[in-house]
Amino acid sequence: MVSFSKSFSRSFLLLCLVVLFTAANCYSRPKKSGILDFMNLSNFMSYLTGTAFPLNVQVNGLTNSGVLIVELASTGEQLTFTAAGTDSFSGYYDTNQIYTLNIILQPATAPTQTCVIANPNLNLTFATTTFVVNCAENWYKVNVAVTGIDTSNNTDLEILNNGTELKLTQTNGTVSFDVGDGLPYDIITGAVPTVPSTHVCQLIGTTSGTISGADVSMKLSCLSLMKTSFASGAFMPSTKAMVFTFSGPVTGCVLDSTAGGPPYRAGTANGSPGVTYAGKTAVIAPTSLPWSFSAATLPQQIMFRLTGCLNSTDASLAANNGNPLAVTVKMMDGEVYFVSDASGSDTNGCMDPSNSCKTIQTAVNYCSSSNVCTVMVEGGTYIIIGTTSPISISSSGGIRLMGSFDPTFNTQSLDFTPSAIIDRRSNILCAGTTLGTNECAPITITASGMANDTNKIHIVQGFTIVADETKKNAFGVRILNGDNTSFSYLFGNYITGGEGGLGTENSATGGVRGGIYLQGAKSQNQIDTNVIKGGFGADASVAVYNYDSNLYLFHNRLSGDKAVSSSASLDSTSYNDPAMAILNNTMNYRQYTDGSVTAVSVYGIRNFEDSPNTQLYIAGNTIYSSGAAGGSNYGIFMSGTTNAQMLNNLIKGPGSNSVCASFSVTPSSTAIFTGNNLDCSLGKLVTVGATNYPYYCSNGTFNSFSALCILANAFLDATRGGQNFTNVPSFNTAPVGQPWLSLQPVNGGPCNIAFGGVETSTYIGGTFDPYYKLDAVISAPVPRTASFGGNTPSGSSGYTIGAFELDDSGCAP
């Protein structure tokens, strides 16, 4: 609260200044200097409005009664000191500007002292308003020996003395501060170098004290891990060594060989793995490659953990401040080939980064038909057009197609070196006129002949994959046919049904464009931790279109897009009892973040079963449905009799035309609908055929008439259809440019959502329940935890409803 006296004082001064400015043309400059000659009126106005401050000078150590004169360069105003103390220049000065102080006269009285300005160029801020001048008879050095900065660095390391005197360096060497005898010093670091990666810097020695007749020295080590040849979570071929690259040469690293796992320690591998050193690298490998483990079969999570890494020329300096250094990868076995659009050639052998292929299919063709094979693709844009073949993955040995590597193939990053595969074939090469016959896709996967050998698995990871939007029926990836003893795995990709917004979208009636199309794929098809979006401007836009295929959708961000007739995150049709598990996905982020994304009808899940599937699990999903223009917004839409186990799903439909859960007929006697939260207060909660069940009963069931809550449960009984809720969730705001990260609940929401989920293991079973028990967080999935505290609703198990686990002790009862 502003005090009356202060407010009145500033108001009065402002009025006086207005009078002064108004009368300026009547004012003639006095012959002798007066206050108006020195006053910076604009600065004074800034002070009155709170944007300017005084400039002070603090003198330390001046004891000989000599005369010290300092001058402010911008105004020429001088201050005189004969002893230690503080004084201020007249007036007030604009903030966030550099002001310079000079010494005009040094004190000359015996014993002679020399004065030094600690911060001669001061950036004036609220917290920094004072020049500091130190005086002493004798001056000594505080020397800081800097080591460990990478030679490629071009960013500043900040070193400060006493919080005011700042020295900058970008390279190794000694940085010195002049400190007078008897004066204090206190050395700290500020910003650290960030090229090629952020350094960890540590001061070693006596970093603060008082100068006592001698120089003081200390060390500042910035020796740090800059990168690893394979990033945490990446797939690593067993034929490669792991390389830790530091900002300087190291020695003494100890490889962890602790038994147990997963993850299994690299030090437990066969062949006596060890560490060798070359330049700034520590190379970890067994006596002879490839890697193998007696305790584990590849592919497997392998941790490379180093301790004790030291500066190779000064063993007193530890890398990363002595902290352990670890990276965990998924190690693969078998052949490895490399692809580079920038430097590769299809006449090469492709077995080394320096001898890469140019097109992906060429490298895939090198893979033997029966052995495990890894194809590593450098960042770049790979366009399927003309003579460039689409990618077909079909060997029985299993092909790992991994993208977004840097030119050295040491680091994989979708952010900095993305690999994009875009389909732009002509109508002659791919017509795309009939779904199930000639639809187009740049990648086609068929998994067969693997005979339940989980080492042999088709993997696509680390790509942006774009369907041809000019085609009536087109997808980013097709998974076709196969057998149920073989495997396909899509992980960590961005897959879309077209580039979108280019004005070339095919909207022909009956067409479908989407991210992934599965047709009769009896292989075990796991689609995990991807962003998958339907095609913009299609007649039907579908993220994942499944026709009679085994489908395991885990931890994905799914969404249909703007379409003519229908938009859906998942559209599935079953005739031959495929196994389906839809766990911990978010659905329809496009509709949530962009109100212009419309279609006649919008679906989260649209499912048809010719006869009830014996394995259909829908659990832990966050489903948003909006944008229907003429039809309805459906969260879950089930056509045909279903045995589906529907648990702990969070469904939100904000419009009056929204239906949270719709069934064409009453689910079977083994179906489960429990632990869900339905927020369709303006629309309909549950419908079966033409029957609406708008009434929510106290036991968590739904009824067609409120009076029947105490008599009967018209939808499903309390055992199979109870423990549901109708609370309103609150979601986060997605980061700019990343709408797929929306639909995550925020703290402080309803306790029924935070803790209302039921136990799933009885319904989902041992095969799929472990996937449910890790939520949808991309970088580090959060284990789902049961809670039985005061915030857990009666009858619930304490799991968060929806795709994300939220142990929110501050939830709203």
C-alpha positions in Angstrom: 0.0 0.0 0.0 1.4 3.4 -1.0 1.6 5.9 2.0 -0.3 9.1 1.6 2.8 11.2 2.4 4.9 9.5 -0.3 2.1 9.6 -2.8 1.4 13.3 -2.1 5.1 14.2 -2.3 5.5 12.6 -5.8 2.3 14.0 -7.1 3.4 17.5 -6.0 6.8 17.1 -7.6 5.2 15.9 -10.8 2.9 19.0 -10.8 6.0 21.2 -10.4 7.7 19.6 -13.3 4.7 20.1 -15.5 4.9 23.8 -14.7 8.6 23.8 -15.4 8.1 22.1 -18.8 5.2 24.4 -19.7 7.2 27.5 -18.9 10.4 26.2 -20.7 10.2 28.9 -23.4 10.3 31.6 -20.8 13.3 30.2 -19.0 16.8 31.6 -19.7 19.9 29.7 -18.6 21.6 31.3 -15.5 25.1 32.6 -16.0 26.3 30.5 -13.2 25.6 26.8 -12.8 22.5 26.0 -10.8 20.7 22.8 -9.9 18.8 22.8 -13.3 22.1 22.6 -15.1 23.0 19.3 -13.4 19.6 17.7 -13.0 18.6 15.1 -15.6 14.9 15.9 -15.8 14.0 12.7 -17.7 15.9 10.6 -15.1 14.1 12.5 -12.3 10.8 11.7 -13.9 11.9 8.1 -14.1 12.6 8.1 -10.4 9.1 9.5 -9.6 7.5 6.7 -11.6 9.8 4.1 -10.0 12.1 3.3 -12.9 15.4 5.1 -11.8 17.7 4.8 -8.8 20.6 6.8 -7.3 24.2 5.8 -8.1 26.4 5.2 -5.0 30.2 4.8 -4.5 31.5 2.7 -1.6 35.2 3.1 -0.7 36.9 0.4 1.3 40.3 0.5 3.0 41.2 4.2 2.6 43.1 4.8 5.8 45.9 7.3 5.1 43.8 10.5 5.0 44.8 11.0 1.4 42.4 12.5 -1.2 40.6 10.1 -3.6 38.6 11.7 -6.4 36.3 9.6 -8.6 34.2 10.8 -11.6 31.1 9.5 -13.2 31.9 9.4 -16.9 28.4 10.2 -18.3 28.0 13.4 -16.3 31.5 14.5 -15.2 30.3 14.8 -11.6 33.0 14.0 -9.1 33.0 12.7 -5.5 35.9 13.2 -3.1 36.8 10.8 -0.3 39.4 11.2 2.5 38.4 8.0 4.3 36.5 4.8 3.7 32.8 5.4 3.4 29.8 5.8 1.0 28.6 8.7 -1.0 26.1 9.2 -3.9 26.0 11.2 -7.1 23.3 13.8 -7.4 20.1 12.9 -9.2 18.6 9.6 -10.3 19.6 7.4 -13.2 17.8 5.1 -15.6 18.0 1.4 -15.0 19.4 -1.3 -17.3 22.2 1.1 -18.5 25.9 0.8 -18.1 27.5 3.6 -16.1 31.3 4.0 -15.9 33.4 5.3 -12.9 36.9 6.6 -13.3 39.6 7.4 -10.7 40.7 11.0 -11.2 43.1 11.3 -8.3 44.8 8.6 -6.2 45.5 9.3 -2.5 49.1 10.6 -2.2 49.6 10.9 1.6 52.1 8.5 3.1 52.0 5.6 3.5 50.9 5.6 -0.2 47.8 3.6 -1.0 46.5 2.6 -4.4 42.8 2.4 -5.1 41.1 0.1 -7.6 37.5 0.1 -8.8 36.1 -3.4 -8.5 33.2 -2.8 -10.9 34.1 0.2 -13.1 31.2 -0.5 -15.5 28.0 -0.9 -13.5 24.7 -2.1 -15.0 22.3 -0.2 -12.8 19.4 -2.3 -11.5 17.3 -2.4 -8.4 19.8 -4.8 -6.8 23.0 -3.2 -8.2 23.4 0.5 -7.5 26.9 0.8 -6.0 30.4 1.2 -7.4 32.9 -0.5 -5.1 36.4 1.1 -4.7 39.1 -0.8 -2.8 42.2 0.9 -1.4 45.4 -0.7 0.0 49.1 -0.1 0.4 49.9 -3.5 -1.2 48.0 -5.5 -3.7 48.0 -9.2 -4.3 46.5 -11.6 -6.7 43.6 -14.0 -6.2 44.4 -16.5 -9.0 41.7 -18.9 -10.3 43.2 -21.7 -12.5 40.4 -22.7 -14.9 40.5 -26.1 -16.5 38.1 -28.4 -18.3 36.4 -26.0 -20.6 35.7 -27.6 -24.0 37.9 -26.2 -26.8 34.8 -25.6 -29.0 33.1 -23.4 -26.3 32.2 -19.9 -27.2 30.0 -19.0 -24.2 31.1 -17.2 -21.0 32.1 -18.6 -17.7 31.4 -16.0 -15.0 33.7 -15.7 -12.0 32.9 -13.1 -9.3 34.7 -11.7 -6.4 32.7 -10.4 -3.5 29.6 -10.5 -5.6 30.6 -7.3 -7.6 33.8 -7.8 -9.5 33.1 -9.9 -12.5 35.6 -11.7 -14.8 34.6 -13.6 -17.9 36.4 -16.3 -19.8 35.6 -18.8 -22.5 38.8 -20.8 -22.4 41.1 -22.5 -19.9 43.7 -20.5 -18.2 44.2 -18.3 -15.1 41.8 -15.6 -14.1 43.1 -13.1 -11.5 41.5 -10.6 -9.2 43.5 -7.8 -7.6 42.7 -7.6 -3.8 44.3 -5.3 -1.4 46.2 -6.5 1.7 43.9 -6.9 4.6 40.8 -6.9 2.4 38.4 -9.8 2.0 37.9 -12.0 -1.1 35.0 -14.3 -1.9 35.1 -16.2 -5.2 32.0 -17.8 -6.7 30.9 -18.8 -10.2 27.9 -17.5 -12.1 26.9 -18.7 -15.6 28.8 -21.7 -16.9 29.8 -22.6 -20.4 27.1 -24.3 -22.5 28.9 -25.3 -25.7 28.8 -28.1 -26.9 26.8 -28.9 -23.7 26.4 -27.4 -20.3 29.5 -27.7 -18.1 29.5 -28.5 -14.4 32.1 -26.3 -12.7 33.5 -26.7 -9.2 35.8 -24.4 -7.2 38.5 -26.2 -5.3 40.6 -24.6 -2.5 40.1 -21.7 -0.1 37.5 -19.7 -2.0 37.0 -17.0 0.6 39.1 -15.2 3.3 41.2 -12.1 3.9 44.4 -11.3 2.0 47.4 -11.4 4.3 50.6 -10.4 2.5 50.6 -13.0 -0.3 48.8 -14.1 -3.4 46.0 -16.7 -3.1 45.5 -19.5 -5.6 42.6 -21.9 -6.2 41.3 -24.2 -8.9 38.1 -24.1 -10.9 37.4 -27.4 -12.7 34.8 -27.5 -15.5 35.7 -31.0 -16.7 32.3 -32.4 -17.7 30.5 -35.0 -19.7 29.4 -33.5 -23.0 27.6 -36.4 -24.7 27.4 -40.1 -25.0 27.4 -41.9 -28.3 23.9 -43.2 -27.7 21.5 -41.1 -25.7 19.6 -42.4 -22.7 16.6 -44.5 -23.9 18.1 -45.0 -27.4 18.6 -48.3 -29.2 22.2 -49.3 -29.3 23.6 -52.0 -31.7 25.6 -54.6 -29.8 28.3 -54.2 -32.5 29.1 -50.7 -31.2 31.2 -49.4 -28.3 29.7 -46.8 -25.9 31.7 -43.6 -26.1 31.6 -40.9 -23.3 32.9 -37.6 -24.7 34.2 -35.1 -22.1 35.2 -31.5 -22.3 38.8 -32.5 -21.7 40.9 -35.7 -21.4 40.1 -38.0 -18.5 41.4 -41.1 -16.8 40.6 -43.4 -13.9 37.0 -44.1 -14.9 35.6 -47.3 -13.2 32.9 -49.2 -15.1 30.1 -50.4 -12.8 29.9 -54.2 -12.7 27.1 -54.6 -10.1 25.1 -57.7 -10.8 21.4 -57.8 -11.3 18.9 -56.0 -13.5 17.2 -54.9 -15.6 18.8 -52.6 -16.4 21.9 -54.8 -16.5 25.3 -53.1 -15.9 27.6 -53.0 -18.9 30.4 -54.1 -16.7 28.8 -57.5 -16.3 29.0 -58.3 -20.0 31.0 -61.2 -21.4 34.5 -60.5 -22.7 35.9 -58.4 -19.7 34.6 -55.0 -20.7 36.7 -52.0 -19.8 37.5 -48.4 -20.4 40.1 -47.0 -22.8 40.9 -43.4 -23.5 41.5 -41.5 -26.7 41.6 -37.7 -26.8 38.6 -36.4 -24.8 36.7 -39.7 -24.9 36.3 -42.7 -22.6 35.5 -45.8 -24.8 33.6 -48.7 -23.2 33.7 -52.1 -24.9 34.4 -55.7 -24.3 37.7 -57.2 -25.5 36.0 -58.0 -28.7 32.6 -56.9 -30.0 29.7 -57.6 -30.2 28.3 -57.2 -26.7 26.8 -60.3 -25.0 25.6 -61.1 -21.5 25.3 -64.4 -19.7 22.6 -62.9 -17.4 20.5 -61.3 -20.2 19.4 -61.8 -23.7 19.4 -58.9 -26.1 17.5 -56.7 -26.7 17.8 -55.5 -23.2 18.1 -52.4 -21.0 21.8 -51.9 -20.4 23.3 -49.2 -18.1 26.7 -47.8 -18.7 27.8 -46.2 -15.3 31.1 -44.6 -14.7 32.6 -43.4 -11.4 35.9 -41.9 -10.5 36.6 -40.1 -13.8 39.5 -37.6 -13.2 41.4 -35.0 -15.2 44.2 -36.8 -16.9 46.8 -34.2 -15.9 45.6 -33.4 -12.4 44.1 -36.2 -10.4 42.7 -33.8 -7.8 40.1 -32.6 -10.3 37.1 -34.9 -10.9 34.7 -34.8 -13.8 31.2 -33.6 -13.2 32.1 -32.6 -9.6 32.8 -36.3 -8.8 29.2 -37.4 -9.5 28.5 -40.8 -11.2 27.8 -40.7 -14.9 25.2 -43.0 -16.3 23.2 -43.7 -19.4 20.8 -46.5 -20.0 20.1 -47.8 -23.5 18.2 -50.6 -25.2 21.0 -52.7 -26.6 20.2 -54.5 -29.9 22.0 -57.4 -31.5 22.9 -58.2 -35.1 23.8 -56.4 -38.3 24.0 -52.6 -38.6 23.7 -50.3 -41.6 23.8 -46.5 -42.0 21.8 -44.1 -44.1 22.6 -40.4 -44.9 20.6 -38.3 -47.3 23.3 -35.6 -47.2 26.4 -37.7 -47.8 25.4 -41.2 -48.6 25.3 -43.2 -51.9 23.3 -46.2 -52.8 26.4 -47.7 -54.3 28.1 -47.9 -50.9 28.2 -50.9 -48.6 26.5 -48.9 -45.9 28.3 -50.7 -43.0 30.0 -47.5 -41.6 28.8 -43.9 -41.2 31.5 -42.9 -43.7 30.1 -45.3 -46.2 26.4 -44.7 -45.8 23.5 -45.5 -48.1 21.5 -42.6 -49.4 18.0 -44.1 -49.4 16.5 -46.1 -46.5 15.1 -49.0 -48.6 18.6 -49.7 -50.0 19.9 -50.2 -46.5 16.9 -52.4 -45.5 17.6 -54.5 -48.6 21.1 -55.3 -47.2 19.6 -56.9 -44.1 19.6 -60.7 -44.3 16.3 -62.4 -44.3 16.8 -64.3 -41.0 19.2 -62.2 -38.9 18.5 -59.3 -36.6 19.4 -56.0 -38.4 19.6 -52.4 -37.4 19.3 -49.5 -39.9 20.4 -46.2 -38.5 19.3 -43.1 -40.4 20.9 -39.7 -40.2 18.7 -36.6 -39.7 17.3 -35.2 -42.9 14.2 -35.3 -45.2 13.7 -38.6 -47.1 11.1 -38.1 -49.8 9.4 -41.1 -51.4 9.1 -39.9 -55.0 10.0 -41.0 -58.5 12.6 -43.8 -58.3 12.9 -43.7 -54.5 11.3 -46.8 -53.2 8.8 -46.8 -50.3 10.1 -48.7 -47.3 9.1 -52.3 -46.9 10.1 -54.2 -43.7 9.3 -57.9 -43.9 12.3 -60.1 -43.0 11.8 -62.8 -40.5 15.0 -61.7 -38.7 13.6 -58.4 -37.5 14.6 -55.0 -38.7 15.3 -52.1 -36.3 14.8 -48.8 -38.3 16.1 -46.0 -36.1 16.1 -42.3 -37.2 17.3 -38.8 -36.2 21.0 -39.4 -35.7 23.6 -36.7 -36.0 26.2 -37.0 -38.9 28.6 -39.0 -36.8 25.8 -41.4 -35.7 26.8 -40.8 -32.1 23.7 -39.0 -30.9 20.0 -39.5 -31.6 17.8 -36.5 -31.2 14.3 -35.9 -32.7 14.7 -32.2 -31.6 18.0 -31.3 -33.2 18.6 -33.8 -36.0 15.2 -35.1 -37.0 14.6 -37.7 -39.8 11.5 -37.1 -41.8 10.0 -39.6 -44.3 7.4 -38.0 -46.6 5.3 -39.8 -49.2 4.9 -37.8 -52.5 4.5 -40.5 -55.1 2.5 -39.9 -58.3 -0.9 -41.5 -58.8 0.8 -44.0 -61.2 3.1 -45.2 -58.5 0.4 -45.3 -55.8 -3.2 -44.6 -56.6 -4.7 -44.6 -53.1 -8.2 -45.0 -54.5 -9.4 -48.0 -52.5 -8.8 -48.7 -48.8 -7.6 -52.3 -48.3 -6.4 -52.6 -51.8 -4.1 -49.7 -52.9 -3.9 -47.2 -50.1 -0.6 -45.4 -49.9 2.0 -45.4 -47.1 5.8 -44.6 -47.1 6.4 -47.5 -44.7 4.8 -51.0 -44.8 5.5 -53.6 -42.1 4.8 -57.3 -42.2 5.9 -59.4 -39.2 6.0 -63.1 -39.8 8.3 -66.1 -39.3 9.8 -64.9 -36.0 8.6 -68.0 -34.1 8.2 -66.2 -30.8 11.8 -65.1 -30.8 11.5 -61.7 -29.1 15.1 -60.8 -30.3 13.5 -60.7 -33.8 11.2 -57.7 -33.9 10.5 -55.0 -36.4 11.0 -51.6 -34.8 10.5 -48.1 -36.2 11.7 -45.4 -33.9 12.8 -41.8 -34.1 11.0 -40.5 -37.2 8.6 -38.0 -38.5 6.4 -39.9 -41.0 4.1 -38.1 -43.3 1.4 -39.6 -45.5 0.5 -38.2 -49.0 -2.4 -35.8 -48.4 -3.2 -35.7 -52.1 -4.4 -39.3 -52.0 -8.0 -40.4 -51.0 -6.7 -43.2 -48.8 -3.2 -42.7 -47.3 -1.3 -43.3 -44.1 2.1 -42.8 -42.6 2.6 -46.5 -41.7 0.8 -49.7 -42.8 1.0 -53.0 -40.8 -0.3 -55.9 -42.8 -0.9 -59.6 -42.4 1.8 -61.4 -40.5 1.4 -64.2 -37.8 0.8 -64.2 -34.1 4.3 -65.4 -33.2 5.9 -62.3 -34.7 6.3 -58.7 -33.5 6.2 -55.1 -34.6 7.0 -52.2 -32.4 6.6 -48.4 -33.2 8.1 -46.2 -30.5 8.9 -42.5 -30.3 7.7 -41.3 -33.7 5.5 -38.4 -35.0 3.2 -39.9 -37.5 0.6 -37.9 -39.4 -1.9 -38.4 -42.2 -0.5 -35.6 -44.3 1.5 -32.4 -44.2 -1.8 -30.4 -43.9 -2.8 -26.8 -44.7 -1.1 -26.9 -48.2 -4.3 -26.7 -50.1 -3.7 -30.0 -51.8 -5.8 -32.2 -49.4 -8.0 -34.9 -51.0 -11.4 -34.8 -49.5 -13.1 -37.3 -51.7 -16.1 -39.1 -50.2 -15.3 -42.4 -48.5 -11.6 -41.6 -48.2 -9.6 -42.2 -45.0 -6.2 -40.6 -44.2 -4.4 -41.3 -41.0 -1.3 -42.0 -39.1 -1.3 -45.8 -38.9 -3.4 -48.5 -40.7 -3.5 -52.1 -39.5 -5.1 -54.6 -41.9 -5.5 -58.2 -40.9 -2.2 -57.9 -38.9 -2.1 -61.0 -36.7 1.4 -60.2 -35.4 1.8 -58.7 -32.0 1.7 -55.0 -32.8 2.8 -52.6 -30.0 2.5 -48.9 -30.7 4.0 -47.0 -27.8 4.8 -43.4 -26.9 4.1 -41.8 -30.3 2.3 -38.7 -31.4 -0.1 -39.9 -34.1 -2.5 -37.6 -36.0 -5.1 -38.1 -38.7 -5.0 -36.4 -42.0 -6.2 -32.8 -42.3 -9.0 -32.2 -44.8 -9.8 -35.8 -45.5 -13.4 -37.2 -45.6 -12.4 -39.3 -42.5 -9.4 -38.3 -40.4 -8.2 -41.1 -38.1 -5.0 -41.3 -36.0 -5.1 -45.2 -35.9 -7.3 -47.2 -38.2 -7.5 -50.8 -37.2 -9.1 -53.5 -39.3 -9.2 -56.9 -37.6 -5.7 -56.7 -36.2 -4.0 -57.3 -32.9 -3.3 -53.8 -31.5 -1.6 -52.6 -28.3 -1.8 -48.9 -28.0 0.2 -47.6 -25.0 1.1 -44.1 -23.9 0.4 -42.4 -27.2 -0.9 -38.9 -28.0 -3.6 -39.5 -30.6 -5.9 -37.2 -32.5 -8.1 -37.0 -35.5 -7.9 -33.7 -37.4 -10.3 -31.4 -39.3 -12.4 -33.6 -41.6 -15.5 -33.7 -43.7 -17.5 -36.6 -42.3 -15.7 -38.0 -39.2 -12.6 -37.5 -37.0 -11.3 -40.1 -34.6 -8.3 -41.0 -32.5 -9.0 -44.7 -32.9 -11.3 -46.4 -35.4 -11.4 -50.2 -35.0 -13.3 -53.0 -36.7 -13.1 -56.7 -35.5 -14.3 -59.9 -37.1 -11.8 -62.6 -36.0 -11.3 -61.8 -32.3 -8.1 -59.8 -32.4 -6.5 -58.9 -29.1 -6.7 -55.1 -28.3 -5.3 -53.2 -25.3 -5.8 -49.4 -25.4 -4.0 -48.1 -22.3 -2.8 -44.7 -21.0 -3.3 -42.7 -24.2 -4.6 -39.1 -24.6 -7.1 -38.6 -27.5 -8.1 -35.6 -29.6 -5.5 -33.0 -28.6 -6.2 -31.2 -31.9 -9.9 -30.6 -31.0 -8.9 -29.6 -27.5 -6.3 -26.9 -28.6 -8.0 -25.7 -31.8 -11.7 -24.9 -32.1 -11.5 -24.8 -35.9 -10.9 -28.6 -36.0 -14.4 -29.9 -36.9 -16.2 -32.8 -38.6 -19.8 -34.0 -38.8 -19.0 -36.5 -36.0 -16.0 -36.7 -33.7 -14.9 -39.8 -31.8 -12.3 -40.7 -29.2 -12.7 -44.4 -29.7 -15.0 -45.8 -32.4 -15.2 -49.6 -32.2 -17.2 -52.2 -34.1 -17.2 -55.9 -33.1 -18.9 -58.5 -35.3 -18.9 -60.8 -32.3 -17.5 -59.9 -28.8 -13.7 -59.8 -28.7 -12.4 -62.0 -25.9 -9.5 -59.5 -25.2 -10.5 -55.9 -25.4 -9.0 -53.6 -22.7 -9.6 -49.9 -22.6 -8.1 -48.4 -19.5 -6.4 -45.2 -18.2 -7.1 -43.1 -21.3 -7.9 -39.4 -21.3 -10.4 -38.8 -24.1 -11.7 -35.4 -25.2 -14.4 -35.0 -27.9 -15.5 -31.8 -29.4 -16.0 -30.1 -32.8 -18.9 -32.1 -34.1 -20.9 -30.1 -36.7 -24.2 -31.8 -37.3 -23.5 -35.0 -35.5 -22.3 -35.9 -32.0 -19.1 -35.8 -30.0 -18.5 -39.4 -28.7 -15.9 -40.3 -26.1 -16.3 -44.1 -26.5 -18.6 -45.4 -29.2 -19.2 -49.2 -29.2 -21.1 -50.8 -32.0 -22.1 -54.5 -31.6 -22.1 -56.5 -28.4 -18.9 -56.1 -26.5 -17.0 -57.8 -23.7 -14.7 -54.7 -23.3 -13.1 -54.1 -19.9 -13.4 -50.3 -19.6 -11.6 -49.0 -16.5 -10.3 -45.7 -15.2 -10.9 -43.6 -18.3 -11.4 -39.9 -18.1 -13.8 -38.6 -20.8 -14.8 -35.0 -21.4 -17.3 -33.7 -23.9 -18.1 -30.0 -23.4 -21.0 -29.6 -25.9 -24.7 -30.3 -25.7 -24.1 -32.8 -28.6 -21.6 -34.8 -26.6 -22.0 -38.4 -25.5 -19.4 -39.7 -23.1 -20.1 -43.4 -23.7 -22.4 -44.8 -26.4 -23.3 -48.5 -26.9 -25.4 -49.8 -29.8 -26.6 -52.7 -27.5 -26.1 -53.4 -23.8 -22.6 -54.8 -23.2 -22.3 -58.5 -22.5 -22.5 -60.0 -19.0 -18.7 -60.1 -18.7 -18.1 -56.4 -19.8 -16.8 -54.0 -17.2 -17.4 -50.2 -17.0 -16.0 -49.0 -13.7 -13.6 -46.4 -12.3 -14.3 -44.0 -15.1 -15.0 -40.2 -14.9 -17.6 -38.9 -17.4 -17.8 -35.1 -17.8 -20.6 -34.6 -20.4 -22.9 -32.4 -18.2 -24.4 -30.5 -21.2 -24.8 -33.7 -23.3 -25.3 -37.3 -22.4 -23.4 -39.5 -20.0 -24.3 -43.0 -21.2 -26.6 -44.2 -24.0 -27.5 -47.7 -25.2 -29.2 -47.6 -28.5 -32.0 -44.9 -28.2 -32.0 -45.2 -24.4 -30.4 -42.4 -22.4 -29.0 -43.0 -18.9 -28.7 -39.5 -17.6 -28.9 -40.2 -13.9 -25.8 -40.7 -11.9 -26.4 -42.9 -8.8 -24.5 -42.7 -5.5 -22.9 -46.1 -6.1 -21.3 -44.8 -9.3 -23.8 -46.4 -11.8 -26.0 -44.8 -14.4 -29.8 -45.1 -14.7 -32.5 -44.0 -17.0 -34.7 -42.7 -14.1 -33.5 -41.3 -10.8 -36.0 -43.2 -8.8 -34.5 -46.5 -10.1 -31.2 -45.8 -8.3 -32.5 -47.5 -5.2 -34.3 -50.3 -7.0 -32.3 -51.4 -10.0 -29.3 -50.4 -12.2 -30.6 -50.1 -15.8 -27.2 -49.8 -17.5 -24.9 -52.2 -15.7 -25.1 -53.5 -12.1 -23.0 -52.1 -9.3 -20.4 -54.8 -9.6 -19.7 -54.3 -13.3 -20.8 -50.7 -13.8 -20.3 -48.9 -10.5 -17.6 -46.7 -8.9 -17.8 -44.2 -11.7 -17.7 -40.4 -11.3 -19.0 -37.3 -13.0 -16.5 -34.6 -11.9 -15.2 -31.7 -14.0 -11.4 -32.1 -14.7 -8.9 -29.3 -15.1 -6.2 -29.7 -17.8 -2.9 -28.0 -18.3 -2.0 -25.6 -21.1 0.2 -27.2 -23.7 3.6 -25.7 -24.5 3.6 -23.5 -27.6 4.0 -25.6 -30.7 3.4 -28.9 -28.8 -0.4 -29.3 -28.6 0.0 -33.0 -28.1 1.2 -32.3 -24.6 -2.2 -31.0 -23.5 -4.9 -32.9 -21.6 -2.7 -33.5 -18.5 -4.6 -32.8 -15.3 -3.4 -30.1 -12.9 -3.1 -30.2 -9.2 -6.0 -29.0 -7.1 -8.7 -30.8 -9.1 -11.3 -33.2 -7.8 -10.1 -36.0 -5.4 -12.4 -38.4 -7.2 -10.2 -38.0 -10.3 -6.9 -38.0 -8.5 -7.7 -41.1 -6.5 -10.9 -42.6 -7.9 -9.4 -45.3 -10.1 -10.0 -49.0 -9.4 -7.6 -51.9 -9.3 -7.1 -53.2 -12.9 -5.0 -56.3 -12.5 -8.1 -58.6 -12.1 -9.6 -57.3 -15.4 -6.6 -56.6 -17.6 -4.4 -59.5 -16.6 -0.7 -60.1 -16.2 0.2 -59.4 -19.9 -1.1 -55.9 -20.1 -1.5 -54.6 -16.6 2.3 -53.7 -16.2 1.8 -51.3 -19.1 -1.2 -49.7 -17.4 0.8 -49.3 -14.2 3.2 -46.9 -15.9 1.4 -43.7 -16.9 1.7 -41.6 -20.1 4.5 -39.1 -19.2 6.8 -39.3 -22.2 10.3 -38.7 -20.7 9.9 -40.7 -17.5 6.6 -42.5 -17.0 5.3 -42.3 -13.5 4.4 -45.6 -11.7 0.8 -45.7 -10.8 0.4 -46.0 -7.0 -2.6 -47.1 -5.0 -3.7 -44.8 -2.2 -6.0 -45.6 0.7 -5.7 -42.3 2.5 -8.4 -39.8 3.4 -8.6 -38.5 -0.2 -9.4 -41.9 -1.7 -13.1 -42.3 -2.5 -14.8 -45.3 -0.8 -14.5 -48.3 -3.0 -11.7 -47.0 -5.1 -8.1 -48.1 -5.1 -6.4 -44.7 -5.3 -5.2 -44.7 -8.9 -5.6 -41.5 -10.9 -8.4 -41.7 -13.5 -7.1 -40.9 -17.0 -3.7 -41.2 -18.7 -1.5 -39.6 -16.0 -0.9 -40.5 -12.4 -1.5 -37.5 -10.1 -0.8 -38.2 -6.4 -2.4 -34.8 -5.5 -2.6 -34.4 -1.7 -4.1 -31.0 -2.3 -7.0 -32.2 -4.3 -10.5 -30.8 -3.8 -12.8 -33.3 -1.9 
